[in-house]
Amino acid sequence: MKELVEVIAKALVDNPDEVTVEEKVEGKNVKLELHVAPSDMGKVIGKQGRIAKAIRCVVKAASTKDDLRVDVDII
């Protein structure tokens, strides 16, 4: 899941070198923290949070295959 979020975020931003994803696993719960440059924050969130919702939706669909619950936080 970490790689999936990283690939999606790097495709959206102007500074792909500053994209990092931290993964915290607690049983079947996985928390992913996406860090981007402050200037790229709007590109990752999108208007009314549409891009952020789309990223979360794709990750949720991929995580059901592995029977995991994945939360994506954009920091």
N, CA, C and O atoms as a Tripos MOL2 file, in Angstrom:
@<TRIPOS>MOLECULE
protein
  300   299    75     0     0
PROTEIN
NO_CHARGES

@<TRIPOS>ATOM
      1 N           0.8160   -1.1920    0.0000 N.3       1 MET1
      2 CA          0.0000    0.0000    0.0000 C.3       1 MET1
      3 C           0.8630    1.2610    0.0000 C.2       1 MET1
      4 O           0.5280    2.2550   -0.6440 O.2       1 MET1
      5 N           1.9610    1.2080    0.7190 N.am      2 LYS2
      6 CA          2.8520    2.3580    0.8140 C.3       2 LYS2
      7 C           3.3510    2.7710   -0.5640 C.2       2 LYS2
      8 O           3.3790    3.9560   -0.8950 O.2       2 LYS2
      9 N           3.7420    1.7900   -1.3610 N.am      3 GLU3
     10 CA          4.2610    2.0800   -2.6970 C.3       3 GLU3
     11 C           3.1860    2.6670   -3.5920 C.2       3 GLU3
     12 O           3.4620    3.5550   -4.3990 O.2       3 GLU3
     13 N           1.9630    2.1770   -3.4550 N.am      4 LEU4
     14 CA          0.8480    2.6710   -4.2680 C.3       4 LEU4
     15 C           0.6040    4.1480   -4.0030 C.2       4 LEU4
     16 O           0.4740    4.9340   -4.9420 O.2       4 LEU4
     17 N           0.5400    4.5320   -2.7370 N.am      5 VAL5
     18 CA          0.3180    5.9380   -2.3790 C.3       5 VAL5
     19 C           1.4800    6.8010   -2.8630 C.2       5 VAL5
     20 O           1.2760    7.9170   -3.3400 O.2       5 VAL5
     21 N           2.6920    6.2800   -2.7390 N.am      6 GLU6
     22 CA          3.8700    7.0340   -3.1510 C.3       6 GLU6
     23 C           3.8700    7.2850   -4.6560 C.2       6 GLU6
     24 O           4.1810    8.3930   -5.0930 O.2       6 GLU6
     25 N           3.5330    6.2880   -5.4460 N.am      7 VAL7
     26 CA          3.4990    6.4340   -6.9080 C.3       7 VAL7
     27 C           2.4260    7.4360   -7.3300 C.2       7 VAL7
     28 O           2.6610    8.2730   -8.2020 O.2       7 VAL7
     29 N           1.2570    7.3500   -6.7130 N.am      8 ILE8
     30 CA          0.1730    8.2690   -7.0550 C.3       8 ILE8
     31 C           0.5620    9.7040   -6.7100 C.2       8 ILE8
     32 O           0.3660   10.6150   -7.5150 O.2       8 ILE8
     33 N           1.1140    9.9030   -5.5110 N.am      9 ALA9
     34 CA          1.4720   11.2520   -5.0700 C.3       9 ALA9
     35 C           2.5820   11.8410   -5.9220 C.2       9 ALA9
     36 O           2.5340   13.0230   -6.2650 O.2       9 ALA9
     37 N           3.5740   11.0450   -6.2670 N.am     10 LYS10
     38 CA          4.6810   11.5530   -7.0800 C.3      10 LYS10
     39 C           4.2160   11.9750   -8.4700 C.2      10 LYS10
     40 O           4.8010   12.8720   -9.0760 O.2      10 LYS10
     41 N           3.1680   11.3340   -8.9730 N.am     11 ALA11
     42 CA          2.6470   11.6970  -10.2830 C.3      11 ALA11
     43 C           1.8910   13.0300  -10.2450 C.2      11 ALA11
     44 O           1.7420   13.6870  -11.2750 O.2      11 ALA11
     45 N           1.4170   13.4270   -9.0650 N.am     12 LEU12
     46 CA          0.6090   14.6350   -8.9480 C.3      12 LEU12
     47 C           1.4070   15.9040   -8.6610 C.2      12 LEU12
     48 O           0.9970   16.9940   -9.0590 O.2      12 LEU12
     49 N           2.5300   15.7760   -7.9800 N.am     13 VAL13
     50 CA          3.2290   16.9540   -7.4530 C.3      13 VAL13
     51 C           4.3270   17.4740   -8.3820 C.2      13 VAL13
     52 O           4.7370   16.7980   -9.3250 O.2      13 VAL13
     53 N           4.7960   18.6990   -8.0890 N.am     14 ASP14
     54 CA          5.8960   19.2940   -8.8360 C.3      14 ASP14
     55 C           7.2500   18.8750   -8.2750 C.2      14 ASP14
     56 O           8.2430   18.8560   -9.0020 O.2      14 ASP14
     57 N           7.2980   18.5390   -6.9870 N.am     15 ASN15
     58 CA          8.5370   18.1420   -6.3230 C.3      15 ASN15
     59 C           8.4480   16.6860   -5.8580 C.2      15 ASN15
     60 O           8.2410   16.4420   -4.6700 O.2      15 ASN15
     61 N           8.5970   15.7220   -6.7550 N.am     16 PRO16
     62 CA          8.4400   14.3150   -6.3650 C.3      16 PRO16
     63 C           9.5150   13.8260   -5.4030 C.2      16 PRO16
     64 O           9.3200   12.8170   -4.7260 O.2      16 PRO16
     65 N          10.6530   14.5290   -5.3300 N.am     17 ASP17
     66 CA         11.7080   14.1160   -4.4010 C.3      17 ASP17
     67 C          11.3160   14.3450   -2.9490 C.2      17 ASP17
     68 O          11.8730   13.7080   -2.0560 O.2      17 ASP17
     69 N          10.3640   15.2450   -2.6960 N.am     18 GLU18
     70 CA          9.9580   15.5580   -1.3310 C.3      18 GLU18
     71 C           8.7700   14.7250   -0.8530 C.2      18 GLU18
     72 O           8.2610   14.9550    0.2440 O.2      18 GLU18
     73 N           8.3270   13.7770   -1.6450 N.am     19 VAL19
     74 CA          7.2100   12.9120   -1.2540 C.3      19 VAL19
     75 C           7.7450   11.7500   -0.4230 C.2      19 VAL19
     76 O           8.6310   11.0150   -0.8600 O.2      19 VAL19
     77 N           7.1960   11.5970    0.7770 N.am     20 THR20
     78 CA          7.5380   10.4560    1.6220 C.3      20 THR20
     79 C           6.2580    9.8800    2.2120 C.2      20 THR20
     80 O           5.2910   10.6010    2.4600 O.2      20 THR20
     81 N           6.2680    8.5830    2.4300 N.am     21 VAL21
     82 CA          5.1250    7.8960    3.0250 C.3      21 VAL21
     83 C           5.6250    7.0700    4.2020 C.2      21 VAL21
     84 O           6.5300    6.2470    4.0590 O.2      21 VAL21
     85 N           5.0280    7.2980    5.3620 N.am     22 GLU22
     86 CA          5.3560    6.5150    6.5500 C.3      22 GLU22
     87 C           4.2240    5.5350    6.8020 C.2      22 GLU22
     88 O           3.0480    5.8890    6.7060 O.2      22 GLU22
     89 N           4.5860    4.3080    7.1240 N.am     23 GLU23
     90 CA          3.5930    3.2520    7.3320 C.3      23 GLU23
     91 C           3.6620    2.7730    8.7720 C.2      23 GLU23
     92 O           4.7320    2.4310    9.2740 O.2      23 GLU23
     93 N           2.4980    2.7500    9.4370 N.am     24 LYS24
     94 CA          2.3980    2.2480   10.8110 C.3      24 LYS24
     95 C           1.3700    1.1240   10.8240 C.2      24 LYS24
     96 O           0.2010    1.3380   10.5050 O.2      24 LYS24
     97 N           1.8140   -0.0740   11.1950 N.am     25 VAL25
     98 CA          0.9400   -1.2480   11.1680 C.3      25 VAL25
     99 C           0.5590   -1.6180   12.5960 C.2      25 VAL25
    100 O           1.4200   -1.7510   13.4660 O.2      25 VAL25
    101 N          -0.7330   -1.7810   12.8250 N.am     26 GLU26
    102 CA         -1.2530   -2.2190   14.1180 C.3      26 GLU26
    103 C          -2.2790   -3.3230   13.8510 C.2      26 GLU26
    104 O          -3.4700   -3.0430   13.7150 O.2      26 GLU26
    105 N          -1.8300   -4.5490   13.7770 N.am     27 GLY27
    106 CA         -2.7270   -5.6590   13.4660 C.3      27 GLY27
    107 C          -3.1970   -5.5770   12.0320 C.2      27 GLY27
    108 O          -2.3890   -5.5810   11.1030 O.2      27 GLY27
    109 N          -4.5270   -5.5000   11.8470 N.am     28 LYS28
    110 CA         -5.0820   -5.3760   10.4960 C.3      28 LYS28
    111 C          -5.3300   -3.9300   10.1110 C.2      28 LYS28
    112 O          -5.8700   -3.6540    9.0400 O.2      28 LYS28
    113 N          -4.9380   -3.0030   10.9820 N.am     29 ASN29
    114 CA         -5.0620   -1.5790   10.6800 C.3      29 ASN29
    115 C          -3.7100   -1.0390   10.2400 C.2      29 ASN29
    116 O          -2.6930   -1.2590   10.8980 O.2      29 ASN29
    117 N          -3.7150   -0.3380    9.1330 N.am     30 VAL30
    118 CA         -2.4960    0.2710    8.6090 C.3      30 VAL30
    119 C          -2.7650    1.7640    8.4580 C.2      30 VAL30
    120 O          -3.7730    2.1710    7.8810 O.2      30 VAL30
    121 N          -1.8470    2.5730    8.9880 N.am     31 LYS31
    122 CA         -1.9660    4.0240    8.8620 C.3      31 LYS31
    123 C          -0.8240    4.5150    7.9910 C.2      31 LYS31
    124 O           0.3460    4.2940    8.3030 O.2      31 LYS31
    125 N          -1.1700    5.1840    6.8970 N.am     32 LEU32
    126 CA         -0.1770    5.7440    5.9880 C.3      32 LEU32
    127 C          -0.1930    7.2580    6.1260 C.2      32 LEU32
    128 O          -1.2450    7.8870    6.0090 O.2      32 LEU32
    129 N           0.9750    7.8420    6.3740 N.am     33 GLU33
    130 CA          1.0990    9.2940    6.4750 C.3      33 GLU33
    131 C           1.8710    9.7860    5.2550 C.2      33 GLU33
    132 O           3.0410    9.4530    5.0640 O.2      33 GLU33
    133 N           1.2020   10.5740    4.4480 N.am     34 LEU34
    134 CA          1.7870   11.1100    3.2220 C.3      34 LEU34
    135 C           2.3070   12.5170    3.4970 C.2      34 LEU34
    136 O           1.5510   13.4040    3.8930 O.2      34 LEU34
    137 N           3.6090   12.7100    3.2810 N.am     35 HIS35
    138 CA          4.2360   14.0150    3.4720 C.3      35 HIS35
    139 C           4.6420   14.5540    2.1040 C.2      35 HIS35
    140 O           5.3240   13.8770    1.3340 O.2      35 HIS35
    141 N           4.2100   15.7920    1.8100 N.am     36 VAL36
    142 CA          4.5810   16.4530    0.5590 C.3      36 VAL36
    143 C           5.0770   17.8560    0.8790 C.2      36 VAL36
    144 O           4.9150   18.3400    1.9990 O.2      36 VAL36
    145 N           5.6770   18.5000   -0.1030 N.am     37 ALA37
    146 CA          6.1370   19.8810    0.0640 C.3      37 ALA37
    147 C           4.9170   20.7890    0.2730 C.2      37 ALA37
    148 O           3.8550   20.5370   -0.2970 O.2      37 ALA37
    149 N           5.0630   21.8340    1.0820 N.am     38 PRO38
    150 CA          3.9260   22.7480    1.3270 C.3      38 PRO38
    151 C           3.3310   23.3220    0.0430 C.2      38 PRO38
    152 O           2.1220   23.5430   -0.0300 O.2      38 PRO38
    153 N           4.1520   23.5620   -0.9570 N.am     39 SER39
    154 CA          3.6460   24.1200   -2.2170 C.3      39 SER39
    155 C           2.8230   23.1040   -3.0080 C.2      39 SER39
    156 O           2.0310   23.4910   -3.8670 O.2      39 SER39
    157 N           2.9970   21.8150   -2.7300 N.am     40 ASP40
    158 CA          2.2650   20.7630   -3.4470 C.3      40 ASP40
    159 C           1.0340   20.2730   -2.6950 C.2      40 ASP40
    160 O           0.3180   19.4020   -3.1900 O.2      40 ASP40
    161 N           0.7810   20.8110   -1.5210 N.am     41 MET41
    162 CA         -0.3280   20.3270   -0.7040 C.3      41 MET41
    163 C          -1.6700   20.4500   -1.4360 C.2      41 MET41
    164 O          -2.4940   19.5370   -1.3770 O.2      41 MET41
    165 N          -1.8860   21.5560   -2.1110 N.am     42 GLY42
    166 CA         -3.1410   21.7660   -2.8270 C.3      42 GLY42
    167 C          -3.3400   20.7840   -3.9710 C.2      42 GLY42
    168 O          -4.4720   20.4050   -4.2730 O.2      42 GLY42
    169 N          -2.2640   20.3740   -4.6030 N.am     43 LYS43
    170 CA         -2.3600   19.4280   -5.7160 C.3      43 LYS43
    171 C          -2.7470   18.0360   -5.2370 C.2      43 LYS43
    172 O          -3.4320   17.2970   -5.9440 O.2      43 LYS43
    173 N          -2.3060   17.6820   -4.0360 N.am     44 VAL44
    174 CA         -2.6140   16.3590   -3.4980 C.3      44 VAL44
    175 C          -4.0230   16.3180   -2.9100 C.2      44 VAL44
    176 O          -4.6950   15.2880   -2.9620 O.2      44 VAL44
    177 N          -4.4670   17.4490   -2.3470 N.am     45 ILE45
    178 CA         -5.7970   17.4940   -1.7510 C.3      45 ILE45
    179 C          -6.8590   17.7370   -2.8250 C.2      45 ILE45
    180 O          -7.8880   17.0610   -2.8340 O.2      45 ILE45
    181 N          -6.6300   18.6710   -3.7110 N.am     46 GLY46
    182 CA         -7.5740   18.9630   -4.7820 C.3      46 GLY46
    183 C          -8.7240   19.8380   -4.3210 C.2      46 GLY46
    184 O          -8.8690   20.1110   -3.1290 O.2      46 GLY46
    185 N          -9.5370   20.2720   -5.2630 N.am     47 LYS47
    186 CA        -10.6860   21.1070   -4.9300 C.3      47 LYS47
    187 C         -11.6880   20.2950   -4.1300 C.2      47 LYS47
    188 O         -12.1040   19.2110   -4.5380 O.2      47 LYS47
    189 N         -12.0680   20.8390   -2.9830 N.am     48 GLN48
    190 CA        -13.0140   20.2040   -2.0620 C.3      48 GLN48
    191 C         -12.5690   18.8050   -1.6600 C.2      48 GLN48
    192 O         -13.4010   17.9720   -1.3020 O.2      48 GLN48
    193 N         -11.2690   18.5370   -1.7140 N.am     49 GLY49
    194 CA        -10.7370   17.2620   -1.2670 C.3      49 GLY49
    195 C         -10.9920   16.0990   -2.2060 C.2      49 GLY49
    196 O         -10.9150   14.9430   -1.7890 O.2      49 GLY49
    197 N         -11.2900   16.3760   -3.4510 N.am     50 ARG50
    198 CA        -11.6410   15.3070   -4.3920 C.3      50 ARG50
    199 C         -10.4790   14.3700   -4.6950 C.2      50 ARG50
    200 O         -10.6710   13.1570   -4.7790 O.2      50 ARG50
    201 N          -9.2860   14.9140   -4.8580 N.am     51 ILE51
    202 CA         -8.1360   14.0580   -5.1680 C.3      51 ILE51
    203 C          -7.7720   13.2170   -3.9560 C.2      51 ILE51
    204 O          -7.4430   12.0380   -4.0900 O.2      51 ILE51
    205 N          -7.8300   13.8240   -2.7640 N.am     52 ALA52
    206 CA         -7.5510   13.0700   -1.5340 C.3      52 ALA52
    207 C          -8.5490   11.9280   -1.3670 C.2      52 ALA52
    208 O          -8.1710   10.8200   -0.9840 O.2      52 ALA52
    209 N          -9.8130   12.1950   -1.6500 N.am     53 LYS53
    210 CA        -10.8430   11.1420   -1.5640 C.3      53 LYS53
    211 C         -10.5760   10.0410   -2.5800 C.2      53 LYS53
    212 O         -10.7620    8.8610   -2.2850 O.2      53 LYS53
    213 N         -10.1410   10.4250   -3.7760 N.am     54 ALA54
    214 CA         -9.8570    9.4370   -4.8160 C.3      54 ALA54
    215 C          -8.6740    8.5550   -4.4280 C.2      54 ALA54
    216 O          -8.6960    7.3460   -4.6590 O.2      54 ALA54
    217 N          -7.6370    9.1600   -3.8360 N.am     55 ILE55
    218 CA         -6.4800    8.3830   -3.3820 C.3      55 ILE55
    219 C          -6.9280    7.3860   -2.3180 C.2      55 ILE55
    220 O          -6.5530    6.2150   -2.3630 O.2      55 ILE55
    221 N          -7.7310    7.8510   -1.3600 N.am     56 ARG56
    222 CA         -8.2190    6.9690   -0.2920 C.3      56 ARG56
    223 C          -9.0890    5.8460   -0.8560 C.2      56 ARG56
    224 O          -9.0370    4.7140   -0.3760 O.2      56 ARG56
    225 N          -9.8840    6.1610   -1.8670 N.am     57 CYS57
    226 CA        -10.7590    5.1570   -2.4810 C.3      57 CYS57
    227 C          -9.9500    4.0680   -3.1780 C.2      57 CYS57
    228 O         -10.2610    2.8840   -3.0450 O.2      57 CYS57
    229 N          -8.9270    4.4530   -3.9110 N.am     58 VAL58
    230 CA         -8.0720    3.4830   -4.6110 C.3      58 VAL58
    231 C          -7.3450    2.5970   -3.6080 C.2      58 VAL58
    232 O          -7.2590    1.3840   -3.7950 O.2      58 VAL58
    233 N          -6.8210    3.2050   -2.5420 N.am     59 VAL59
    234 CA         -6.1050    2.4370   -1.5250 C.3      59 VAL59
    235 C          -7.0590    1.4850   -0.8030 C.2      59 VAL59
    236 O          -6.6960    0.3480   -0.5010 O.2      59 VAL59
    237 N          -8.2670    1.9480   -0.5300 N.am     60 LYS60
    238 CA         -9.2580    1.0850    0.1390 C.3      60 LYS60
    239 C          -9.5940   -0.1120   -0.7360 C.2      60 LYS60
    240 O          -9.6940   -1.2350   -0.2420 O.2      60 LYS60
    241 N          -9.7670    0.1190   -2.0290 N.am     61 ALA61
    242 CA        -10.0770   -0.9780   -2.9390 C.3      61 ALA61
    243 C          -8.9300   -1.9820   -3.0030 C.2      61 ALA61
    244 O          -9.1630   -3.1900   -3.0530 O.2      61 ALA61
    245 N          -7.7040   -1.4920   -3.0030 N.am     62 ALA62
    246 CA         -6.5450   -2.3890   -3.0540 C.3      62 ALA62
    247 C          -6.3540   -3.1310   -1.7310 C.2      62 ALA62
    248 O          -5.8670   -4.2610   -1.7200 O.2      62 ALA62
    249 N          -6.7320   -2.5070   -0.6290 N.am     63 SER63
    250 CA         -6.5110   -3.1230    0.6790 C.3      63 SER63
    251 C          -7.5350   -4.2020    1.0050 C.2      63 SER63
    252 O          -7.2560   -5.0750    1.8270 O.2      63 SER63
    253 N          -8.7040   -4.1680    0.3900 N.am     64 THR64
    254 CA         -9.7030   -5.2000    0.6730 C.3      64 THR64
    255 C          -9.2280   -6.5720    0.1950 C.2      64 THR64
    256 O          -9.6310   -7.6010    0.7370 O.2      64 THR64
    257 N          -8.3860   -6.5770   -0.8040 N.am     65 LYS65
    258 CA         -7.8240   -7.8270   -1.3060 C.3      65 LYS65
    259 C          -6.9740   -8.5090   -0.2310 C.2      65 LYS65
    260 O          -6.9590   -9.7360   -0.1280 O.2      65 LYS65
    261 N          -6.2690   -7.7070    0.5670 N.am     66 ASP66
    262 CA         -5.4050   -8.2330    1.6210 C.3      66 ASP66
    263 C          -6.1000   -8.2770    2.9750 C.2      66 ASP66
    264 O          -5.4710   -8.6120    3.9790 O.2      66 ASP66
    265 N          -7.4020   -7.9420    3.0200 N.am     67 ASP67
    266 CA         -8.1910   -7.9390    4.2550 C.3      67 ASP67
    267 C          -7.5760   -7.0050    5.2990 C.2      67 ASP67
    268 O          -7.4030   -7.3800    6.4580 O.2      67 ASP67
    269 N          -7.2490   -5.7770    4.8670 N.am     68 LEU68
    270 CA         -6.6770   -4.7730    5.7510 C.3      68 LEU68
    271 C          -7.5650   -3.5390    5.7640 C.2      68 LEU68
    272 O          -8.3510   -3.3120    4.8450 O.2      68 LEU68
    273 N          -7.4290   -2.7470    6.8180 N.am     69 ARG69
    274 CA         -8.0840   -1.4540    6.8870 C.3      69 ARG69
    275 C          -6.9880   -0.4030    6.8340 C.2      69 ARG69
    276 O          -6.1510   -0.3280    7.7340 O.2      69 ARG69
    277 N          -6.9910    0.4100    5.7830 N.am     70 VAL70
    278 CA         -5.9100    1.3620    5.5550 C.3      70 VAL70
    279 C          -6.4730    2.7830    5.6400 C.2      70 VAL70
    280 O          -7.4600    3.1160    4.9840 O.2      70 VAL70
    281 N          -5.8200    3.6180    6.4660 N.am     71 ASP71
    282 CA         -6.1530    5.0380    6.5740 C.3      71 ASP71
    283 C          -5.0040    5.8250    5.9550 C.2      71 ASP71
    284 O          -3.8340    5.5480    6.2220 O.2      71 ASP71
    285 N          -5.3510    6.8140    5.1200 N.am     72 VAL72
    286 CA         -4.3360    7.6550    4.4980 C.3      72 VAL72
    287 C          -4.5070    9.0690    5.0480 C.2      72 VAL72
    288 O          -5.5610    9.6830    4.8870 O.2      72 VAL72
    289 N          -3.4530    9.5810    5.7030 N.am     73 ASP73
    290 CA         -3.4450   10.9420    6.2150 C.3      73 ASP73
    291 C          -2.4490   11.7630    5.4170 C.2      73 ASP73
    292 O          -1.3220   11.3260    5.1790 O.2      73 ASP73
    293 N          -2.8640   12.9510    5.0050 N.am     74 ILE74
    294 CA         -1.9850   13.8250    4.2490 C.3      74 ILE74
    295 C          -1.4780   14.8890    5.2250 C.2      74 ILE74
    296 O          -2.2580   15.6480    5.8010 O.2      74 ILE74
    297 N          -0.1660   14.9240    5.3950 N.am     75 ILE75
    298 CA          0.4300   15.8290    6.3860 C.3      75 ILE75
    299 C           1.3570   16.8040    5.6850 C.2      75 ILE75
    300 O           1.9630   17.6550    6.3350 O.2      75 ILE75
@<TRIPOS>BOND
     1     1     2 1
     2     2     3 1
     3     3     4 2
     4     3     5 am
     5     5     6 1
     6     6     7 1
     7     7     8 2
     8     7     9 am
     9     9    10 1
    10    10    11 1
    11    11    12 2
    12    11    13 am
    13    13    14 1
    14    14    15 1
    15    15    16 2
    16    15    17 am
    17    17    18 1
    18    18    19 1
    19    19    20 2
    20    19    21 am
    21    21    22 1
    22    22    23 1
    23    23    24 2
    24    23    25 am
    25    25    26 1
    26    26    27 1
    27    27    28 2
    28    27    29 am
    29    29    30 1
    30    30    31 1
    31    31    32 2
    32    31    33 am
    33    33    34 1
    34    34    35 1
    35    35    36 2
    36    35    37 am
    37    37    38 1
    38    38    39 1
    39    39    40 2
    40    39    41 am
    41    41    42 1
    42    42    43 1
    43    43    44 2
    44    43    45 am
    45    45    46 1
    46    46    47 1
    47    47    48 2
    48    47    49 am
    49    49    50 1
    50    50    51 1
    51    51    52 2
    52    51    53 am
    53    53    54 1
    54    54    55 1
    55    55    56 2
    56    55    57 am
    57    57    58 1
    58    58    59 1
    59    59    60 2
    60    59    61 am
    61    61    62 1
    62    62    63 1
    63    63    64 2
    64    63    65 am
    65    65    66 1
    66    66    67 1
    67    67    68 2
    68    67    69 am
    69    69    70 1
    70    70    71 1
    71    71    72 2
    72    71    73 am
    73    73    74 1
    74    74    75 1
    75    75    76 2
    76    75    77 am
    77    77    78 1
    78    78    79 1
    79    79    80 2
    80    79    81 am
    81    81    82 1
    82    82    83 1
    83    83    84 2
    84    83    85 am
    85    85    86 1
    86    86    87 1
    87    87    88 2
    88    87    89 am
    89    89    90 1
    90    90    91 1
    91    91    92 2
    92    91    93 am
    93    93    94 1
    94    94    95 1
    95    95    96 2
    96    95    97 am
    97    97    98 1
    98    98    99 1
    99    99   100 2
   100    99   101 am
   101   101   102 1
   102   102   103 1
   103   103   104 2
   104   103   105 am
   105   105   106 1
   106   106   107 1
   107   107   108 2
   108   107   109 am
   109   109   110 1
   110   110   111 1
   111   111   112 2
   112   111   113 am
   113   113   114 1
   114   114   115 1
   115   115   116 2
   116   115   117 am
   117   117   118 1
   118   118   119 1
   119   119   120 2
   120   119   121 am
   121   121   122 1
   122   122   123 1
   123   123   124 2
   124   123   125 am
   125   125   126 1
   126   126   127 1
   127   127   128 2
   128   127   129 am
   129   129   130 1
   130   130   131 1
   131   131   132 2
   132   131   133 am
   133   133   134 1
   134   134   135 1
   135   135   136 2
   136   135   137 am
   137   137   138 1
   138   138   139 1
   139   139   140 2
   140   139   141 am
   141   141   142 1
   142   142   143 1
   143   143   144 2
   144   143   145 am
   145   145   146 1
   146   146   147 1
   147   147   148 2
   148   147   149 am
   149   149   150 1
   150   150   151 1
   151   151   152 2
   152   151   153 am
   153   153   154 1
   154   154   155 1
   155   155   156 2
   156   155   157 am
   157   157   158 1
   158   158   159 1
   159   159   160 2
   160   159   161 am
   161   161   162 1
   162   162   163 1
   163   163   164 2
   164   163   165 am
   165   165   166 1
   166   166   167 1
   167   167   168 2
   168   167   169 am
   169   169   170 1
   170   170   171 1
   171   171   172 2
   172   171   173 am
   173   173   174 1
   174   174   175 1
   175   175   176 2
   176   175   177 am
   177   177   178 1
   178   178   179 1
   179   179   180 2
   180   179   181 am
   181   181   182 1
   182   182   183 1
   183   183   184 2
   184   183   185 am
   185   185   186 1
   186   186   187 1
   187   187   188 2
   188   187   189 am
   189   189   190 1
   190   190   191 1
   191   191   192 2
   192   191   193 am
   193   193   194 1
   194   194   195 1
   195   195   196 2
   196   195   197 am
   197   197   198 1
   198   198   199 1
   199   199   200 2
   200   199   201 am
   201   201   202 1
   202   202   203 1
   203   203   204 2
   204   203   205 am
   205   205   206 1
   206   206   207 1
   207   207   208 2
   208   207   209 am
   209   209   210 1
   210   210   211 1
   211   211   212 2
   212   211   213 am
   213   213   214 1
   214   214   215 1
   215   215   216 2
   216   215   217 am
   217   217   218 1
   218   218   219 1
   219   219   220 2
   220   219   221 am
   221   221   222 1
   222   222   223 1
   223   223   224 2
   224   223   225 am
   225   225   226 1
   226   226   227 1
   227   227   228 2
   228   227   229 am
   229   229   230 1
   230   230   231 1
   231   231   232 2
   232   231   233 am
   233   233   234 1
   234   234   235 1
   235   235   236 2
   236   235   237 am
   237   237   238 1
   238   238   239 1
   239   239   240 2
   240   239   241 am
   241   241   242 1
   242   242   243 1
   243   243   244 2
   244   243   245 am
   245   245   246 1
   246   246   247 1
   247   247   248 2
   248   247   249 am
   249   249   250 1
   250   250   251 1
   251   251   252 2
   252   251   253 am
   253   253   254 1
   254   254   255 1
   255   255   256 2
   256   255   257 am
   257   257   258 1
   258   258   259 1
   259   259   260 2
   260   259   261 am
   261   261   262 1
   262   262   263 1
   263   263   264 2
   264   263   265 am
   265   265   266 1
   266   266   267 1
   267   267   268 2
   268   267   269 am
   269   269   270 1
   270   270   271 1
   271   271   272 2
   272   271   273 am
   273   273   274 1
   274   274   275 1
   275   275   276 2
   276   275   277 am
   277   277   278 1
   278   278   279 1
   279   279   280 2
   280   279   281 am
   281   281   282 1
   282   282   283 1
   283   283   284 2
   284   283   285 am
   285   285   286 1
   286   286   287 1
   287   287   288 2
   288   287   289 am
   289   289   290 1
   290   290   291 1
   291   291   292 2
   292   291   293 am
   293   293   294 1
   294   294   295 1
   295   295   296 2
   296   295   297 am
   297   297   298 1
   298   298   299 1
   299   299   300 2
@<TRIPOS>SUBSTRUCTURE
     1 MET1         2 RESIDUE 1 A MET
     2 LYS2         6 RESIDUE 1 A LYS
     3 GLU3        10 RESIDUE 1 A GLU
     4 LEU4        14 RESIDUE 1 A LEU
     5 VAL5        18 RESIDUE 1 A VAL
     6 GLU6        22 RESIDUE 1 A GLU
     7 VAL7        26 RESIDUE 1 A VAL
     8 ILE8        30 RESIDUE 1 A ILE
     9 ALA9        34 RESIDUE 1 A ALA
    10 LYS10       38 RESIDUE 1 A LYS
    11 ALA11       42 RESIDUE 1 A ALA
    12 LEU12       46 RESIDUE 1 A LEU
    13 VAL13       50 RESIDUE 1 A VAL
    14 ASP14       54 RESIDUE 1 A ASP
    15 ASN15       58 RESIDUE 1 A ASN
    16 PRO16       62 RESIDUE 1 A PRO
    17 ASP17       66 RESIDUE 1 A ASP
    18 GLU18       70 RESIDUE 1 A GLU
    19 VAL19       74 RESIDUE 1 A VAL
    20 THR20       78 RESIDUE 1 A THR
    21 VAL21       82 RESIDUE 1 A VAL
    22 GLU22       86 RESIDUE 1 A GLU
    23 GLU23       90 RESIDUE 1 A GLU
    24 LYS24       94 RESIDUE 1 A LYS
    25 VAL25       98 RESIDUE 1 A VAL
    26 GLU26      102 RESIDUE 1 A GLU
    27 GLY27      106 RESIDUE 1 A GLY
    28 LYS28      110 RESIDUE 1 A LYS
    29 ASN29      114 RESIDUE 1 A ASN
    30 VAL30      118 RESIDUE 1 A VAL
    31 LYS31      122 RESIDUE 1 A LYS
    32 LEU32      126 RESIDUE 1 A LEU
    33 GLU33      130 RESIDUE 1 A GLU
    34 LEU34      134 RESIDUE 1 A LEU
    35 HIS35      138 RESIDUE 1 A HIS
    36 VAL36      142 RESIDUE 1 A VAL
    37 ALA37      146 RESIDUE 1 A ALA
    38 PRO38      150 RESIDUE 1 A PRO
    39 SER39      154 RESIDUE 1 A SER
    40 ASP40      158 RESIDUE 1 A ASP
    41 MET41      162 RESIDUE 1 A MET
    42 GLY42      166 RESIDUE 1 A GLY
    43 LYS43      170 RESIDUE 1 A LYS
    44 VAL44      174 RESIDUE 1 A VAL
    45 ILE45      178 RESIDUE 1 A ILE
    46 GLY46      182 RESIDUE 1 A GLY
    47 LYS47      186 RESIDUE 1 A LYS
    48 GLN48      190 RESIDUE 1 A GLN
    49 GLY49      194 RESIDUE 1 A GLY
    50 ARG50      198 RESIDUE 1 A ARG
    51 ILE51      202 RESIDUE 1 A ILE
    52 ALA52      206 RESIDUE 1 A ALA
    53 LYS53      210 RESIDUE 1 A LYS
    54 ALA54      214 RESIDUE 1 A ALA
    55 ILE55      218 RESIDUE 1 A ILE
    56 ARG56      222 RESIDUE 1 A ARG
    57 CYS57      226 RESIDUE 1 A CYS
    58 VAL58      230 RESIDUE 1 A VAL
    59 VAL59      234 RESIDUE 1 A VAL
    60 LYS60      238 RESIDUE 1 A LYS
    61 ALA61      242 RESIDUE 1 A ALA
    62 ALA62      246 RESIDUE 1 A ALA
    63 SER63      250 RESIDUE 1 A SER
    64 THR64      254 RESIDUE 1 A THR
    65 LYS65      258 RESIDUE 1 A LYS
    66 ASP66      262 RESIDUE 1 A ASP
    67 ASP67      266 RESIDUE 1 A ASP
    68 LEU68      270 RESIDUE 1 A LEU
    69 ARG69      274 RESIDUE 1 A ARG
    70 VAL70      278 RESIDUE 1 A VAL
    71 ASP71      282 RESIDUE 1 A ASP
    72 VAL72      286 RESIDUE 1 A VAL
    73 ASP73      290 RESIDUE 1 A ASP
    74 ILE74      294 RESIDUE 1 A ILE
    75 ILE75      298 RESIDUE 1 A ILE
